[in-house]
Amino acid sequence: YLNYREQFYKIVQRILREGKRATWGSKCNSSNLFKIPSYIHLIIPFRVVPKNYQHILALSFAVKEINEDPQILPNHTLGFHIYDSYFNAKRTFHATIQLMSTVKKFAPNYICNIQNKLMAVVGGLDPLTSLHVATLIYGPAPVINHKPPGLSFYQMAPKGTLQYTGILSLLLHFGWIWIGILTSNDEYGERFVHTVFPVFSRNGVCIAFIERSSKFTTITDIHERLEKGSQIHETVINSKANVVVAYGESYLIVFLRWFPYLSKHTTNKQKGKVWIVTAQMELTSMVYQQSWETDIIHGVLSFTIHSNDLPGFKSFVKSRNPSNTKGDGFIRDFWQQAFGCVFPDPALNKMDGDVCTGKEKLENLPGTCFEMSLTGHSYSIYNAVYAMAYALHSMCSSRFIHKLLVDKRELNFQDKHLHHFLKGIHFNNSAGDKISFDHNGELVAGFDIINWIISPNQTFHRVKVGKIDPQGPPEKAFSISEDVITWHKWFNQVQPLSLCTEHCNPGFRKKMKEGEPFCCYDCIPCPEGKISEQRDQNDCYECSNENYPNKNQDACIPKAITFLSFEEPLGISLSCLASALSLITIMVLGMFVRHHNTPIIKANNRDLTYILLISLLLCFLCALLFIGQPGKVTCLFRQTAFGIIFSVAVSCVLAKTITVILAFMATKPGSRMRKWVGKRLTNSIMLPCFLAQNGICTVWLVTFPPFPDTNIHSFAEEIVLECNEGSVIMFYCVLSYLGFLAIVSFAVAFFARKLPDSFNEAKFITFSMLVFCSVWLSFIPSYLSSKGKYMVAVEIFSILASSAGLLCCIFAPKCYIIMLRPELNNKEQLIRRKT
């Protein structure tokens, strides 16, 4: 088409200069519209749209029914006039003045026949037409925008805000948040944009583009309008928005049907869009568009005024024929345009084109040209006529009329009287629908959501797929049956997506793009430790303390509850080690009891040896308190028991060391140390050491004792059951006191390690305390760097290792002599001196 644009413009100018005019009877092959200069229909002034002829039939059918019903207006005959607005303000004003003039004379406000007094006007299909009519009837008041109180203006359509809410609900239902808007280039289109834009934005819907279409008004601006149409087409088709909301007058569908021919880069398959059209728009087409392709309007979702099939309407339509219909000044023009034929004219000898026979069938016309089923606008016209009839019926039956008749006064109806009855009207029409107005004069009704389906043979079908019902519960006001929707062929019957950015899957969050609408964003993974469970999350969040993120960071998994148990390998190993060392200690103790009278056992305070062995046995068994699920009792006593028992063991070692030193000092002639050697010395060393540790543990248990606790922070995937030490200061006081005793014992033993005696324990005690101190010095950093049950394992290992060091270093040499070198276990060896 664009290749012939300049040629087309020149032909138009030439026709205007030569004064030539095409007749409606000339046949035009629409499929070759842009190959030959046969498109004069664009610029001829006569612009009847064949599809609108149904509105005339709806009005005529309603009047016919009313006049045939003796119950509505008895003894009265309802009449009507129909005028064509030609989509032109001047012609609309002229027709309105004719309505207010006397019959067959153009004399405004001069009416000499009271029977023909104008009482009501049914406005035009488009808002501007109704506005032009209302301007003359009511004055310059903006009746469409803000109806003044008391103004007798009624809207035969539901509230416009209800339609906007329905569109938003439809968009949100299918997740269409990136849409385009195509409106008429007038104040109504601007008001629509200003109304829906903030509402859509608040609900997460972004506008990809806003385009405004214009009608062809004069010949000279055709070139500009077509160029603008081409730009709009490119914007719509190239946009990522697969959904376009179209709002405007009925001619906007005519503009949409131009789309396939406005592309600069025409392809065999046009990219499909989901068109959502408002109730103001109908499937209409100009005469020259009747055989154009209809793919672009296939799958349209249309908000329409609710309508039902009226009994007898189809039969009434089928009976219409130019040859037997009188008083219809439109039927011959409609017939010629719809069927592409010409009625014979006796003044012409030769006729171009097919001749209309009158036998053509309206039901054979394509749906883009004419429909047998009642459209929403025709249904509104039908209901408007009935509303007027019932209001007149109520007025004629009122006491006001009865009083005039009694007073024998002339009936002089005025529109204010009719308005009084019209505003309270309510009735059920022949289809069973209830018709009434609210306090604002707006129809109390909802909208139907209709899916336009075009069959391959160009048959047009309307399928109801949803509705907006303001009178139902709020949660059921909007309903849609998505399974019965037929989408545009481009989508292969898969529900379309309309997004600026593909959804951010769970595990990701949105990152807004600078300078872009909020619907356009990047998807970035959630940071470590956070998740997002739903799509398109603005931010990620942390799991609760009892859960942790899964690998994909899109769900929270309950943490496993763990503790150092007897069933796991680490617990089994430590418990077996503790049991083995306990058994060895018992064997050593049994060996010492059996050989209790031998010199090697008697030489180093036999009772102190037994106490040390028993304390070491308890140390090994004490380690078992740290294994298993922590309870109140185990938590309360395991650390204190460990501290007290270890203090007894170390104090025994200290007492042994001091005993050895004093024993050698007491052997010197005249030494006064002999009186200190014995149980008196042992008790004076052990008892204070034991009581000091016991006092520390008592204070600990009284002030802030240990208790069972859960550790949820050490491990991301585990909840560790452990014992909270309560007062950490007291815990380290216990360890510090043990360390003090060990260092003192090590120091004393170190200085006494070279005393000349075969059975001198000082050197063995030195090695044992060296092991003991090494273990507990390495325990502190290991304990602080470990977490959860591994802290417990480190402490258990330290208890076992240090106790085993004492057992091995002190008692292994004695066991060796008792078992393998009994000859050395005699008194002579005991008193032998180094030479």
C-alpha positions, 0 to 999 in steps of 0.5 A: 500500500505504501508503495502506491501512497503518492499515486493514491494521493494524486488520483484523489486530487485529480478526482476532486478537480474533475468533479467525478464521483463513484457510485455505490453500485460500482463493484470494488474488488477489495483483495486488489484494493492497493493494486488498482486505484478503485478506493474512492469509498474513502473520500466520498461524503456518504459514510453509512456503516452497514453494521449500524443498520441493526440499531435501526431495526432494534428501535423499530422492533421495540416500537412495533412490540410496544404498539402491539401490546395493549397493556403498555400504552393503550390508545396510544401509538408510539412513533419515532424519527431516525437521523444519520449523524455521518460522524460529523458535528455539523450534520449532528447539530442539523439533525438535532435542530430538525428534531426540535422543529416542526415537521418538514420545516426547518424552524427550531423551537416552532412546533404547531402540532402538540401530537408531534412534541419531542419528549425524548431522544435516544443518543448516538452510538459514540460519545461525541454524537451524544455530546453534540445532541446534549449541547443543543438540548441541555446547553453547554453543560458537560453532561457526559463528564459531570451530570448536574443533579436533576438533569434528565440524562440517562445512560443506557450502559453500566458505570464506566468505572466498572469497565475499568475495574473489569479490564484490570481484573482481566489483566491481573488474572492472566498476569498481563502487566506489560500492555499497550493502549490505543485510544481515540485522539479526543478528550474521551481517550485522554480521560481514559488514559488519565483514569486508568494509568494511576490505577493500573500502576498501583496494581503492578501493570505498566504501560508500554506505549500509548497511541492515539488514532484519528479519523479521516476528516478531510481529503487533504489530511489523508496522507498525514493520517495514513503516515501516522497509522503506519507509525502506530502499526509499527509501534504496536507490532514491534512492542514486547507487549502482547496485549493492547487495550483499545478504547474509543469510538466504534470507528476504532475497529475500522482503524484496526482492520487497516493494520495489515495494510499499514506495515512498511515491512509486510510479511505473510504472517502478521504478529498476533496481539491480544486486543481488549476492546471496550464496550464503546466499540463494535465489530464494524467495517466500512463497505470497502473493508467487507472482504478484507482479512480478519486475522487481526480481530480473531481472538479479541476480548471485548467488554460488551453491554450485557445482551440476550436474544429477544424472542421474534427479533431474528424473524423480524430481521429476516422479514426486512426487504427493500420491496415491502418495507415502507418508511425506512429511508436507510434500507435501500442504501444499506442493501446496496452496500451490504450486498454490493449491488445496485437497484435499477434506475429507470433514468439510466439505460445502462447499469454498472454492477450487479442488480439488487433483486431484493431476494438477497438474504441478510443471514448470508452476510458476513458478521463484519457486515451484519449480524442476526444476533442482537449486539450490546448497543442494539440491546441498549436501544431496545431497552431505552425505548421500552424504558420510555414506554413504561415511563409514559405508561406510569405517567398516563396511569398516575393521579396527575393525569386523572386530575387533569381529566377530571378538571377537563384540562388539556393534557400538556406533557412536559419532559419534567413530568416524564423525568419524574417517572423515568428515574424510578423505572424498573421492569423486566424486558422480553428476554427476562433481564431486569432494567432499572437506573441508579440514583445517577441515572446509570443502568444497573447492569454489568458487562459481558466478556465476549471472545470474537472468533472468525472462522476460516469461511469468515463466519463471525462468532461471539462466545461469552467467556466471562462477566462483570457482575456488580450485584454479586459478592465482591469476590465473584464480581469478576469471572472468566472461563479461560478454557473456552477462550480462542486466542489469536493464531500466532499463539498456537492456542497457548495462553499469551504472556505480556511481560517486559521481563520474563518472570523471576523464578523462585530463588531470584529477586527483581533488580530494577533497571534504571530509567525503565518502568517498574515492570522492566527488571533484571533477575539476580540470585538471592544472596547466600542464606536467603530465599524467595519462594514465589515468582517476581519477588522484590526482595529475598528473605531469611528462613526462620531459625528452625529452617535453612535455605535449600540448594536452589534458594527457593524453599526452607528446609527444617534443620536436622536436630543433632547431638553427640549420640552413642549411635554415631561413629564419633560417639561410639568411638569415644564411648568405647575408648572411655570404656576401654580406659576404665577397664584398664584402670580397673585392671591396674587397681586390681593388680595393685590391690593384689600386690598391695604388700610388695615394696613398690606399692608400699613405697609411695603411699599405697592409700594415695595410689588407690585414691588416684586410680579411683579418681582416674576411673571416675574421670574416664566414666565422667566422659560418658556424661558428655555423650547422649542427648543433653538433659537437665541432670547431665548438664547440671553435673557433668562439668562440675563432676569433671572439675571436682574429680580432676581436682582430686586426681591432680591433688593426688599427684601433687601430694605424691610428688611432695611426699617423695621430696619429703621422704628423701629429706626425712632420710637425712640424719636429724631431719625434722621432716619425718613427722610430716611424712604420712597420712597427715601430709597427704590430707593436708594437701588433698583436702584444701585442693578438693575443697577449693574446687568444690567451692568454685563449683558450688558457687557456679551451681548456685548463681548461674548453673548450666542448662540444656539449650539449642544452638541454631547458629553454628550450623546452617543445616542443623540444630545442635542440642547442647548444654549451655554452660551458664556462667562462662566465667565460672567454667573457665575458673574451674579450668584455670584452677585445674591448670594451676594445680597441674602447673604446681605439680609439674614444677614440683615434680620437675625439681625432684626428678633426679632424686636417687632412688629406683622407685622414685615417682618424681620423674614419672610424675614429671612426664605425666604432668607434661602430657597433662598440661600439653593436652589442656593447653591445646584444648583451649584453642581447639575448644574455642574453634569448634562448634556444636557437638565437636566442642563436646568431642574435643572436651571428651578427648581432652579428658580421656587423653589427660587421664590416660597420660596420668595412668600411663606415665605413673602406673605403666612402669610399676605394672612393668616391674610387677608383671615382668620384673618381679625381682626388682620389687624388693627392699634392697632395690628400694634402698639402693643408692646411686654410686 
